[in-house]
């Protein structure tokens, strides 16, 4: 398909499949940069943050699975259940949370583009993944 430029000469435009390949390639580049920055920041963290919530979740996770207190504790059972599955190992929990956050941000960026009819997946991905590079390493991402 061609169109006429301001000077009257024929100017080429990109076809549908070519445009999709360019957008897909751009999206993959944004995801790669995002993942690189997230891994770089994650590697710079020297120790996991332990909060009062973490201690409460670990306490609940230490209960037997069939104990009614596990399911009716003051905190929802979802996080303690994950801690129990991961054997309450801090490194496994951190890696799981890291992976889940990366996948969630990528999915959110993609959905932001699809929400607008698929025309803005690149700006959507860029906006969602932009906060990936934070300067304070002790701040949870």
Legacy VTK file of the C-alpha trace (Angstrom):
# vtk DataFile Version 3.0
C-alpha trace
ASCII
DATASET POLYDATA
POINTS 141 float
0.000 0.000 0.000
1.350 3.440 -0.870
0.287 6.932 -0.069
1.254 10.300 -1.502
3.650 12.486 0.470
3.488 16.279 0.720
5.756 16.611 -2.313
3.483 14.454 -4.466
5.835 11.457 -4.495
4.679 8.024 -3.479
5.615 7.157 0.093
5.556 3.604 1.416
3.680 2.600 4.538
4.136 -0.553 6.554
1.654 -3.348 6.046
-0.300 -5.015 8.874
1.987 -8.052 9.396
5.143 -5.921 9.189
3.710 -3.448 11.694
2.855 -6.317 14.056
6.402 -7.688 13.789
7.857 -4.269 14.568
5.552 -3.828 17.552
6.245 -7.361 18.793
9.985 -6.787 18.459
9.711 -3.485 20.313
7.701 -5.148 23.056
10.287 -7.919 23.392
13.072 -5.330 23.639
11.191 -3.485 26.395
10.660 -6.780 28.260
14.358 -7.653 27.906
15.436 -4.260 29.266
12.901 -4.564 32.088
14.119 -8.051 33.028
17.765 -6.939 32.887
17.097 -4.021 35.237
15.040 -6.162 37.626
17.738 -8.861 37.791
20.414 -6.195 38.270
18.503 -4.658 41.181
17.631 -8.040 42.663
21.264 -9.120 42.579
22.299 -5.930 44.397
20.051 -6.672 47.391
22.247 -7.937 50.161
19.638 -9.352 52.490
15.904 -9.934 52.462
13.646 -7.523 54.284
11.948 -9.028 57.303
8.897 -7.168 58.559
6.370 -7.862 61.289
4.107 -9.335 58.598
6.863 -11.737 57.566
7.201 -12.968 61.138
3.438 -13.418 61.447
3.250 -15.321 58.162
6.178 -17.549 59.159
4.468 -18.307 62.467
1.278 -19.348 60.693
3.253 -21.351 58.107
4.875 -23.316 60.943
1.460 -24.690 61.964
0.373 -28.069 60.600
-1.701 -27.816 57.440
-4.679 -29.601 58.988
-4.659 -27.432 62.097
-7.794 -25.230 62.155
-5.595 -22.369 63.395
-3.721 -22.392 60.094
-6.898 -21.666 58.125
-8.555 -19.356 60.665
-5.560 -17.272 61.753
-5.589 -13.495 61.846
-3.898 -13.460 58.420
-5.231 -15.024 55.227
-3.839 -18.499 54.587
-2.564 -17.783 51.061
0.875 -16.394 51.904
1.558 -18.848 54.761
0.543 -21.673 52.420
3.119 -20.483 49.853
5.711 -20.202 52.617
4.893 -23.769 53.644
5.232 -25.009 50.043
8.610 -23.257 49.794
9.714 -24.867 53.098
10.006 -21.428 54.745
13.357 -20.923 53.017
13.962 -17.192 52.717
15.953 -17.499 49.471
13.213 -19.575 47.802
10.543 -17.122 48.957
12.518 -14.155 47.595
13.058 -15.841 44.226
9.391 -16.797 44.001
8.268 -13.242 44.799
10.777 -11.854 42.311
9.601 -14.159 39.520
5.947 -13.494 40.275
6.474 -9.729 40.222
8.341 -9.844 36.894
5.660 -11.983 35.255
2.898 -9.811 36.720
4.424 -6.587 35.390
4.926 -8.107 31.941
1.323 -9.354 31.893
0.041 -5.986 33.125
1.973 -4.162 30.408
0.546 -6.481 27.785
-2.988 -6.119 29.134
-2.618 -2.331 29.176
-2.007 -2.526 25.431
-4.808 -4.981 24.753
-7.257 -2.883 26.754
-6.892 -0.135 24.180
-7.547 -2.446 21.243
-3.922 -3.569 20.944
-2.742 -0.224 19.608
-0.797 0.904 22.643
0.949 -2.208 23.919
4.352 -0.536 23.574
3.463 2.614 25.569
1.531 0.439 28.013
4.485 -1.865 28.532
6.880 1.050 28.876
4.691 2.792 31.464
4.191 -0.333 33.540
7.817 -1.448 33.447
9.367 2.019 33.820
9.664 1.831 37.635
11.811 -1.304 37.301
15.052 0.517 37.979
14.974 1.930 41.476
17.981 3.429 43.210
17.276 2.244 46.748
18.099 -1.440 46.918
16.334 -2.036 50.223
13.000 -0.887 48.810
10.765 -3.767 47.731
9.947 -3.639 44.048
LINES 1 142
141 0 1 2 3 4 5 6 7 8 9 10 11 12 13 14 15 16 17 18 19 20 21 22 23 24 25 26 27 28 29 30 31 32 33 34 35 36 37 38 39 40 41 42 43 44 45 46 47 48 49 50 51 52 53 54 55 56 57 58 59 60 61 62 63 64 65 66 67 68 69 70 71 72 73 74 75 76 77 78 79 80 81 82 83 84 85 86 87 88 89 90 91 92 93 94 95 96 97 98 99 100 101 102 103 104 105 106 107 108 109 110 111 112 113 114 115 116 117 118 119 120 121 122 123 124 125 126 127 128 129 130 131 132 133 134 135 136 137 138 139 140
